[in-house]
Amino acid sequence: MNSSESSQKIRIAWFTPSKSANESLSEVFSAELLPILSETLEIKVFTDSFEPYENYSSAHYLTAVQAHQQNPFDLFIYQVENHTRSHFSRAHLGLIPGLVIFHHLNFVDYGAESFLNSPWTKVLPELMQTDINWPSRSNKYLPVGPFGNREAGYALQALFTNPQNLSEFKRSVIKDSISSQFNLEPKHLAFPVAIPKDIQFVTTFELASTAKPTIAERMPQLLKALQASPAWKLNWLIEFTEKKLAEALINEFQVESQVILTFGRTVKNWEKTLARSSVASHLLFSVYEQPCPYLGISMASSKVIIASDYGFLDTFPENLVYKIAPGVGETETLIVLLKEFVSNSELLLFKESYSYAEEHFSKELIATELSNLIYSNLSQYQNFYANWQEFSGHAKQALITDVASLMNQQMIGFSAKFSWDNTLKLQFQELGWI
Amino acid sequence: MANIIVLGVKVPYTSGGMEVLVRDLLRELKSRGHNADLIELPYTVLPKESILNQAAYYRSIDFSTLGAVKTDLVIATKFPNYFAKHTKKSVWLVHQHRAIYDLFGTRFADFSDDPRDEALRSMIATADQQCLAEADYLAGISANVVERLNHYNHLKAEVLYPPLPQVGKYYNAPAEEYILSVGRLCSIKRVDLMLKALPIVHKQVKLKIVGLPDEPGIMDYYQNEIAKHHLQDRVEFLGRVSNEDLVNLFAKSLAVYYAPYNEDYGYVTLEAMASGKPVLTANDSGGTLEFVRHEENGLIVDANPDSIGHGMNRFVEDKDRAKQLGLNGLAWIDQSGLNSTGWDTIIERLLSPLNCE
């Protein structure tokens, strides 16, 4: 694989869902990083839409293979997450593997349906072989998961925006994964956020939350604590589709007068919600979800953070967030904490989280980190793509052999002049298939 | 008068809109004095790699002279017959091999990430580009088909809507208490959604299904749904019916259900309109959306049993409204020309390569 002769920039095929009202994590990630990365990398964006992607050179993802054949990319970059908008990336990373940014590693579904019958467990061990043992085409495969085994297997290099998932990947990743065959270490890459220049401190007793109205995101516990804390209000940002569930919970805890619902879980709306709140709640007790990018935005806005003492937050210093252990005593701890903020509002003027966000979540830093990683591993990526090209060539040859054999079997008993070699081979050559 | 070969594709033991289109095209060419004939090679998608050979077969045939008659023009219609080579080639595209395009990654496609599947996909896509681009005239049967060509192959084409198959025979009659579903019985036509919706629809309303099974196991699946929801007395499978019976079934229906996934065109929609009946379709049904207008001549709903069931109930509960929507559809189709001839333009465009040196 070669970089474009007209440019010294590394050529990247960047997969991202097209922009939508219902913002997926991948969309946010792309929106934060692409403007910075495109200064040093030559990026072509591939989406699940035919619409242009902002001002970037962009195309529908099903044209990526042909685009790669015409002018090879140095690296394919995918993002995967627990969202149906991620299906096309999950599908395509098996066609041409690349660097995969995992926002989640556990999925509630298996992805694009025709990929349920993926032979990846049989194919990947053959990657470095010279004499490839192709599995029978009639084999049927049962999907493994919904844990992202297939996606982890195909990742040339795996990056995780949730460190909890990195640990899980290291623990359970299969030995034949592409990343292990090419010695490319999995890494944590924090979810990028924009760090505001000015911090507006708010000391009103208003909480902000972007939790789904579920037990996993601890809303029953938070609303119960709110019920016992009449001085507090909750600015709750949800999707409109969650309205009924949210209202049922509000009704259950009789906190109608304390909760203001707003709709559209987007970065912009979260920033607006935070602007009038002093405390951001990021309670979460789930292996499926992750608190970013909203947690990072809350920290960058210098809010007081309360979060579950579970998973993602394990990596945070104790003095940075108020960690609440999920389970027995959780609501009581929240009540005590809210009471303490009322009695000592100085606690709401909290600067440390801003500094932490600046050091860990700044989009400029993360773009640099990603860019450095790409440049430093470029030769390994090139090795892989050279290998993959050869491997794909073997696959094509195996296909042609099967196709010729299909016809030859039908022609058994006929003269050799009716064999595939003496008939359709000519058309295959003319069509550029061989 | 020209010697014209129309290329069809024969999927053994099945019949659908494609056969209607080719038969009608041939009739219209002959009625204008052309020496036209049809060539159809058998086509099967199993095993999927065999489609390369089938495409190459079309490529291998020398169409320039057949039976000592010089062919002036070849009109191709569908994958893989547009792989045919000729000095004058028109393509009136019904569809490409959709599993590598709009159906890729859906439950209606069988391409996985097996590198041999990917090689197959890539080979067809590249050859499609070549074989379609070499056409002297390129059209699609709907805006949906033309849009796919533009999106996936960056090829420009004209839209030529095929006129209705039984022009002048459709009529409107008072509605009886049944919903009509017409089409091949296979997953992509989504008759199962209507079956699953039927328990929501008022009990006096029945479902009449015209069409033959076109997928292994599909009838077992339908029968299972029927048994599960105790719908034995409400669902009637009519199989293939005569043209006359079909016209009568349309005329007397309360409404027509037609909600396939991303349909190319869909004669059924237009036949329902020509019969003055409202159509219920889905917002991802593709070609049908070029004709069905929500609340004007039908309903466009989400592709799930709840939305379909409640949509159908609107027709049941307000029959005057249902009738009005149907009549709006009739007025539209009369105005469109699709219910009259419409063939003159099509023939003129398809034969346009003959006017070029």
Boltz contact constraints between the chains, C-beta under 6 A:
constraints:
  - contact:
      token1: [A, 50]
      token2: [B, 151]
      max_distance: 6.0
  - contact:
      token1: [A, 65]
      token2: [B, 122]
      max_distance: 6.0
  - contact:
      token1: [A, 91]
      token2: [B, 105]
      max_distance: 6.0
  - contact:
      token1: [A, 94]
      token2: [B, 113]
      max_distance: 6.0
  - contact:
      token1: [A, 95]
      token2: [B, 113]
      max_distance: 6.0
  - contact:
      token1: [A, 95]
      token2: [B, 118]
      max_distance: 6.0
  - contact:
      token1: [A, 112]
      token2: [B, 105]
      max_distance: 6.0
  - contact:
      token1: [A, 113]
      token2: [B, 107]
      max_distance: 6.0
  - contact:
      token1: [A, 114]
      token2: [B, 105]
      max_distance: 6.0
  - contact:
      token1: [A, 114]
      token2: [B, 109]
      max_distance: 6.0
  - contact:
      token1: [A, 114]
      token2: [B, 111]
      max_distance: 6.0
  - contact:
      token1: [A, 114]
      token2: [B, 112]
      max_distance: 6.0
  - contact:
      token1: [A, 115]
      token2: [B, 112]
      max_distance: 6.0
  - contact:
      token1: [A, 115]
      token2: [B, 113]
      max_distance: 6.0
  - contact:
      token1: [A, 117]
      token2: [B, 112]
      max_distance: 6.0
  - contact:
      token1: [A, 118]
      token2: [B, 112]
      max_distance: 6.0
  - contact:
      token1: [A, 118]
      token2: [B, 113]
      max_distance: 6.0
  - contact:
      token1: [A, 119]
      token2: [B, 114]
      max_distance: 6.0
  - contact:
      token1: [A, 392]
      token2: [B, 115]
      max_distance: 6.0
  - contact:
      token1: [A, 395]
      token2: [B, 115]
      max_distance: 6.0
  - contact:
      token1: [A, 395]
      token2: [B, 116]
      max_distance: 6.0
  - contact:
      token1: [A, 395]
      token2: [B, 119]
      max_distance: 6.0
  - contact:
      token1: [A, 396]
      token2: [B, 119]
      max_distance: 6.0
  - contact:
      token1: [A, 398]
      token2: [B, 116]
      max_distance: 6.0
  - contact:
      token1: [A, 399]
      token2: [B, 49]
      max_distance: 6.0
  - contact:
      token1: [A, 399]
      token2: [B, 116]
      max_distance: 6.0
  - contact:
      token1: [A, 399]
      token2: [B, 119]
      max_distance: 6.0
  - contact:
      token1: [A, 399]
      token2: [B, 120]
      max_distance: 6.0
  - contact:
      token1: [A, 402]
      token2: [B, 49]
      max_distance: 6.0
  - contact:
      token1: [A, 403]
      token2: [B, 49]
      max_distance: 6.0
  - contact:
      token1: [A, 403]
      token2: [B, 52]
      max_distance: 6.0
  - contact:
      token1: [A, 403]
      token2: [B, 53]
      max_distance: 6.0
  - contact:
      token1: [A, 406]
      token2: [B, 50]
      max_distance: 6.0
  - contact:
      token1: [A, 407]
      token2: [B, 53]
      max_distance: 6.0
  - contact:
      token1: [A, 424]
      token2: [B, 53]
      max_distance: 6.0
  - contact:
      token1: [A, 424]
      token2: [B, 56]
      max_distance: 6.0
  - contact:
      token1: [A, 427]
      token2: [B, 56]
      max_distance: 6.0
  - contact:
      token1: [A, 427]
      token2: [B, 59]
      max_distance: 6.0
  - contact:
      token1: [A, 427]
      token2: [B, 60]
      max_distance: 6.0
  - contact:
      token1: [A, 431]
      token2: [B, 127]
      max_distance: 6.0
  - contact:
      token1: [A, 433]
      token2: [B, 123]
      max_distance: 6.0
